Amino acid sequence: MTDLQFSRPKPIYLAHRYILGYAACHQFAPKEEIDWINLSTLPLYHGFGLLAPCLSLSIGMTCCLPPPSIIPATKSTLDLIRNFECRSMMTVPSIIDDILSLADGKELGEGLGLLAGLEFLAVGGGALKSGTGATLVKHGIKLLNHYGVTEIGAIAPIFRPGLDYNWRFLRLRSDLGLELHSVKDSPYFRLVGYPIGWGKAFEVQDELERNDTALSHMEIRILGRTDDVIVLKTGEKVQPRQVEDALNMDTSIRTAVCVGNGFFELAVIIEPMNNDVDSEAVTGHVWQLVQRINPSVDHHARITSRSAIIIKPAEKQIPRSDKGSIMRQAVHEIFKEEIKSAYSTMELDTLED
């Protein structure tokens, strides 16, 4: 057995006052009654997981947590809302996706009804698919985007979303001194904050789009992290979120993850919503979607071969962090055989042409 080398995690030093930032992360009026139970499916060692208990201590929003003996999932989450009459929830996109994928029409209807009765449904820890968000809003669910940065803390406030709130954007707090800095030669922005006790600025490694129609609040949309960029063998850089988001809008796709570091073009791993479907049929459907998406992206970001579509084997899982976001580096390791096979086929296809 070979010895495994583990690197120590990078320490991030935080002041005690940092926790107060979570307690103040809301936009409820001083005299507003917050007399309901708030369910949080987040682990307490995660930043988003700290928010519910901190708001419980600061404004009296009673916090309900799943028992530590279970991993929060569809049925257990809906049961908690029902049994404890929770009137708001904080959760991650994967749990919402699972609720919307309920095969039983009656169960799905009951689940959507429970969510529609909430004062807000705050979703964070990862990107919510556009199609998922649209479905939630269509059913009268008060969707609230949440966002946090370890170094700065929770930076999107909790509130009752009204008609002036666009769920596609994140509303930023106004009490943390947050700034949007333009990216050179780009229409996009970077978020800059000032972590408590650091004495210097911290730039978040996300490319952001600003909502110019929001007049009274600063609102942004995350386009992707700079470390999500795929560098092709040609040296060209691809931000995969545009392709992935477009594919994820399709109701038959649970997850789409682009790969291609060190290769000449992109490939994509597809996790179907239902593992029992025919792989060839899924490939054909995705290929049609890709052909419609290609004209809207840069030429070097296009998927140009049907062979570049990799259907996830049922026995393998797309790796996610505890907050539900995809672990891109681990994806390449877990699916290295499938990726290698896809590119070998693509190369043969090119030679035959």
PEDATA-V336771 format. One record per run of one state. SS is the DSSP state (A for helix, B for strand, O for the rest). FROM is the first residue (numbers start at 1). TO is the last residue. If there is no record, write none. Layout:
{{SS	FROM	TO} {SS	FROM	TO}}
This chain:
{{O	1	17} {A	18	23} {O	24	25} {B	26	26} {O	27	36} {B	37	40} {O	41	46} {A	47	59} {O	60	61} {B	62	65} {O	66	73} {A	74	83} {O	84	87} {B	88	91} {O	92	92} {A	93	100} {O	101	104} {A	105	116} {O	117	119} {B	120	123} {O	124	129} {A	130	138} {O	139	142} {B	143	145} {O	146	147} {B	148	149} {O	150	152} {B	153	154} {O	155	157} {B	158	158} {O	159	169} {B	170	171} {O	172	178} {B	179	182} {O	183	188} {B	189	193} {O	194	201} {B	202	203} {O	204	205} {B	206	210} {O	211	218} {B	219	225} {A	226	228} {O	229	229} {B	230	231} {O	232	236} {B	237	238} {O	239	240} {A	241	248} {O	249	252} {B	253	259} {O	260	266} {B	267	272} {O	273	278} {A	279	294} {O	295	298} {A	299	301} {O	302	305} {A	306	308} {B	309	311} {O	312	319} {B	320	320} {O	321	325} {B	326	326} {O	327	327} {A	328	334} {O	335	335} {A	336	352} {O	353	353}}
